[in-house]
Structure formats: C-alpha cells, structure tokens
Amino acid sequence: MVTGNTKWKEYEFKAKPGDPNRRPPFVAPYQPRIDWQIWFAAMSSPAEYPWTLHFVWKLLHNDLALFSLIANNPFPSAAPTFEHDLSLRFGRLGDKAWWKREPVGEWLPVLSADIRISHVA
C-alpha cells in the first residue's frame, strides 16, 4: 500500500534527467533511444504509447534484458511493487542541483506484477 511514508527508489536512464545533482550528459549527435522515446511518451498518454505498458511490466518483473537500456536497477534482488512519476525542470543558476523535481500526478495507474497485458490488433 502506498502511503505518505512510502520510500521510493528510482530507475536512472542513461541520458534522461535522474539524480538532481548529476549534470546533464552531452550526447549529440547520438540520442539514447529509450530515453528519447520515454520523453515523447511522457508528453502524451499511455494509450498513445502502448509499448510503455510492456516496459513497465518488464520493470515489475525485473526483466534482466531490459536493464541494458537503462542506467541502473534499484531492485536487484526483488521486483518493485509500485511506480511513481515526477516532472523535472532545470534548477536555478548557482544551485547545487541541476534539476528540480515537481510532482505532476499519475501518468499510469498503479500496476502489479500479476497484471496481464494483451495486444489488441
């Protein structure tokens, strides 16, 4: 159950903002594909980017192949139970943090590892 005392762990992407104190990487002209796709998906809805449901399903099942696409696995011994979304913006000049985190609400409903995802043609 998610409460105000729930401790969150985060998945870091290789180029997408994560740790607020980590400087943004310089990746041009290369664009890490999953980071880029997640950025576009976040500007829309899961219904418009159905692959994101499969991505989250793989996170909930600690799928080892998926972790080659992202920078870390904060759940190396047991899969996570819940997912939480945040929006990031650049910090102010002179701040230690490069990013500021702002809660924006729910992008996906809470999903559990036993959810069944089916393809609709």
C-alpha positions in Angstrom: 0.0 0.0 0.0 1.3 3.5 -0.9 1.3 6.0 2.0 2.9 9.3 2.8 5.8 7.3 4.4 6.4 5.1 1.3 10.1 5.1 0.4 10.7 5.5 -3.4 13.6 4.2 -5.4 14.2 5.4 -8.9 15.4 3.9 -12.2 18.0 6.1 -13.8 18.2 6.4 -17.6 21.5 6.8 -19.3 20.8 10.3 -20.6 17.4 11.4 -19.3 17.5 13.5 -16.1 17.5 11.5 -12.9 19.8 12.4 -10.0 19.1 16.1 -9.5 22.9 16.6 -8.8 24.0 14.8 -11.9 25.0 17.2 -14.7 23.0 16.6 -18.0 25.1 14.4 -20.4 26.2 15.8 -23.7 25.1 13.1 -26.2 24.7 14.9 -29.6 24.5 13.7 -32.3 23.8 10.4 -30.6 20.4 10.1 -28.9 19.8 7.2 -26.5 16.7 5.6 -27.9 14.8 4.6 -24.8 15.4 8.0 -23.1 14.2 9.8 -26.2 11.1 7.5 -26.5 10.2 7.9 -22.8 10.5 11.7 -23.2 7.9 11.7 -26.1 5.6 9.2 -24.3 5.6 11.4 -21.1 4.1 14.3 -23.2 1.2 12.2 -24.2 -0.8 9.3 -22.6 0.0 5.6 -22.2 -2.9 4.8 -24.6 -0.9 6.7 -27.3 2.3 4.8 -26.4 1.2 1.3 -25.6 4.7 -0.1 -25.6 5.2 1.8 -22.2 2.8 -0.7 -20.6 5.1 -3.6 -21.7 8.1 -1.6 -20.5 6.6 -1.2 -17.0 5.5 -4.8 -17.0 9.1 -5.8 -17.6 10.3 -3.5 -14.8 7.7 -5.1 -12.4 9.2 -8.5 -13.3 12.8 -7.4 -13.0 13.5 -8.4 -16.6 17.3 -8.6 -17.0 17.3 -7.8 -20.7 15.6 -4.5 -20.1 18.4 -3.3 -17.8 20.8 -3.0 -20.8 18.6 0.0 -21.9 18.7 1.9 -18.6 21.5 3.0 -16.2 20.6 1.1 -13.1 18.3 -1.4 -11.3 17.4 -0.2 -7.8 15.7 -3.6 -7.2 18.5 -6.1 -7.9 17.1 -8.9 -5.7 13.3 -8.3 -5.8 11.0 -6.7 -8.3 9.2 -3.4 -7.3 5.6 -3.1 -6.3 4.6 0.4 -7.3 5.5 3.1 -9.9 5.6 6.9 -9.3 6.0 9.8 -11.8 7.8 13.1 -11.5 8.4 16.0 -13.8 11.8 17.7 -13.9 12.9 21.2 -14.8 16.3 22.9 -14.8 17.4 24.3 -11.4 18.4 27.9 -10.9 21.8 29.1 -11.9 24.1 28.7 -8.8 22.0 25.9 -7.3 23.8 22.7 -6.5 21.1 20.7 -8.2 20.8 20.7 -11.9 17.2 19.6 -11.8 14.2 20.3 -9.6 11.5 17.7 -9.1 7.9 18.5 -9.2 5.0 16.0 -8.5 2.7 16.1 -11.6 0.2 13.4 -10.7 -0.3 9.9 -12.1 0.8 9.0 -15.6 -0.1 5.3 -15.2 -2.4 3.8 -12.6 -0.6 1.6 -10.0 0.2 -1.7 -11.7 1.1 -5.0 -10.0 3.3 -7.8 -11.3 0.4 -10.1 -11.9 -1.4 -7.8 -14.4 -1.9 -9.4 -17.8 -1.1 -7.2 -20.9 -2.6 -8.4 -24.1 -2.1 -7.0 -27.6 -5.2 -5.5 -29.3 -4.9 -5.5 -33.1 
